[in-house]
Amino acid sequence: MFFVTVDEKVKRPGPDDLIMEIPKLGTKIIGYTADLVERYKDFDYQDEDEDYLPERKYSVAIVLNFWKHTVRKIKDNETRYLPLLFEEEGMGGFKVIKEKNELRLVFGFTDDFAGDGLNIDRDSLEDFSKSVQNFEVFTMSACSPRIFQVTRKIVNPDEPVVSFNITIDEFIQDVNNSRKKLR
């Protein structure tokens, strides 16, 4: 259903090196990993010879592992948020609602964590997942001014750009497959 990867052809953290593809929807979300890798104390944009590929992949794997952990313990009719894009302006990610053995995911953006962004440690991610207050669901008319790109052929520009249902087992399998490719 979906696949998350780091584009190895991009030689520095961002732009356009974090890719989530959802083939069934014909959708691709493209962002960058710079705000994930920045958490490393030796990260330096000035180092032209360093691509930080291991750090970029590892950071994305941490986020995906958090997704899996969160989905496994979510309760029926509970809403949680899964971060994907870490931006200075806020966070892009998914609003997730569990209904029986299925998850409803809708992509959007929150500025609740604007400024310093969000750390990728378990406590920070857990806090984000439970405490988002303002969440703007993305439509084609709402997502154009953002730093990242969402591409999808869509008839109604006011419909959510990325919205789908997936079983918990499929979700965990997709996360595991994505993480394997990041090794």
C-alpha positions in Angstrom: 0.0 0.0 0.0 2.8 2.5 0.8 6.6 2.7 0.8 8.9 5.2 2.5 12.5 5.7 1.4 15.4 8.0 1.2 16.5 8.9 -2.3 20.2 7.9 -2.4 20.8 10.0 -5.5 20.3 13.2 -3.5 23.8 13.8 -2.1 22.9 15.9 0.9 20.1 16.0 3.4 17.3 17.6 1.4 15.8 18.8 -0.7 13.5 16.1 -2.0 15.3 13.2 -0.5 12.5 11.8 1.6 9.8 10.0 -0.5 6.6 8.3 0.5 4.8 6.5 -2.4 1.3 5.2 -2.2 0.9 3.4 -5.6 -2.7 2.5 -5.1 -3.6 6.2 -4.9 -1.0 7.3 -7.5 0.4 9.6 -4.8 3.9 10.6 -3.9 4.8 12.8 -0.9 8.3 14.4 -1.2 10.1 16.2 1.6 13.6 16.4 3.0 15.5 14.8 5.8 17.6 17.8 6.9 15.6 18.5 10.0 15.9 14.8 11.0 19.6 14.6 10.6 20.2 18.0 12.2 19.8 16.3 15.6 23.3 14.8 15.2 25.9 16.9 16.9 28.4 16.4 14.1 26.0 17.5 11.3 27.4 20.3 9.3 25.9 21.7 6.1 29.4 23.0 5.2 30.8 19.5 4.8 30.4 19.2 1.0 32.0 15.7 0.9 29.6 14.2 3.4 26.2 12.9 2.2 25.0 11.7 5.7 23.2 8.9 4.0 23.5 6.5 6.9 22.2 9.2 9.3 19.3 10.0 7.0 18.3 6.4 6.6 18.6 5.7 10.3 16.5 8.8 11.2 13.7 7.7 8.9 13.9 4.2 10.3 13.5 5.5 13.8 10.3 7.4 12.7 8.9 4.3 11.0 9.7 2.2 14.0 7.7 4.7 16.1 4.8 4.4 13.6 4.7 0.6 14.1 4.9 0.9 17.9 2.1 3.5 17.9 -0.2 1.5 15.6 0.2 -1.7 17.6 -1.0 -0.1 20.8 -3.7 2.2 19.4 -7.2 1.6 20.8 -10.5 1.4 18.8 -11.8 4.9 17.9 -8.6 6.5 19.2 -6.9 9.3 17.2 -3.1 9.5 17.0 -0.7 11.4 14.8 2.3 10.0 12.9 5.0 12.4 11.8 6.6 12.2 8.4 7.9 15.6 7.4 9.9 17.6 10.0 9.9 21.2 9.0 10.7 24.4 10.8 7.2 25.6 10.1 5.6 22.5 11.7 5.1 18.9 11.0 3.6 17.0 8.1 2.1 13.7 8.9 -0.9 11.4 9.3 -3.9 11.6 11.4 -4.8 8.0 12.2 -8.0 6.7 13.6 -8.4 3.0 14.4 -11.7 1.3 13.7 -11.6 -2.4 14.6 -8.6 -3.9 12.6 -8.4 -1.0 10.2 -6.7 2.3 10.3 -8.0 5.5 8.5 -5.0 7.7 7.6 -5.4 11.3 6.4 -2.3 13.4 5.5 -2.1 17.0 6.8 0.1 19.5 8.6 0.3 21.0 12.1 2.2 24.0 13.3 1.8 22.9 16.9 5.5 21.9 16.9 6.8 24.8 14.8 10.2 26.5 15.5 12.7 24.0 16.9 10.7 21.2 15.3 10.5 17.8 16.9 13.2 15.5 18.2 13.1 11.9 17.0 13.5 10.3 20.4 10.6 8.1 21.7 9.3 10.6 24.3 9.1 13.5 21.8 7.4 11.4 19.2 5.0 10.1 21.8 4.2 13.6 22.9 3.6 14.7 19.3 1.4 11.6 18.6 -1.0 12.4 21.5 -1.0 16.2 21.7 -1.6 17.7 18.2 -4.4 20.3 18.5 -4.4 22.0 15.1 -4.3 19.7 12.2 -5.0 20.9 8.6 -6.0 18.1 6.3 -4.3 18.6 3.0 -6.3 19.2 -0.2 -4.7 20.2 -3.5 -5.9 23.8 -2.8 -4.3 23.8 0.7 -0.9 22.2 0.1 0.7 24.3 -2.6 2.5 26.9 -0.4 4.3 24.3 1.7 8.0 23.3 1.4 7.3 19.7 0.4 5.4 18.4 -2.6 2.4 16.1 -2.9 1.6 14.8 -6.4 -1.6 13.2 -7.2 -4.1 13.3 -10.0 -7.3 14.4 -8.2 -10.7 15.5 -9.6 -11.9 17.6 -6.6 -9.2 20.0 -5.3 -11.1 20.1 -1.9 -10.9 16.4 -1.2 -8.0 15.2 1.0 -4.9 14.7 -1.1 -3.9 11.5 0.8 -6.6 9.6 2.6 -6.8 5.8 2.8 -7.8 2.8 4.9 -5.3 0.0 5.6 -5.4 -3.0 7.9 -3.1 -2.9 10.9 -1.3 -6.0 9.5 -0.8 -4.4 6.1 0.4 -1.2 7.8 3.0 -3.0 9.9 4.2 -5.0 6.8 4.6 -1.8 4.8 6.6 -0.2 7.6 8.8 -3.3 7.9 9.4 -3.5 4.2 10.3 0.2 4.1 12.7 -0.2 7.1 14.4 -3.2 5.3 15.2 -1.0 2.3 16.7 1.7 4.6 19.4 -0.7 5.9 
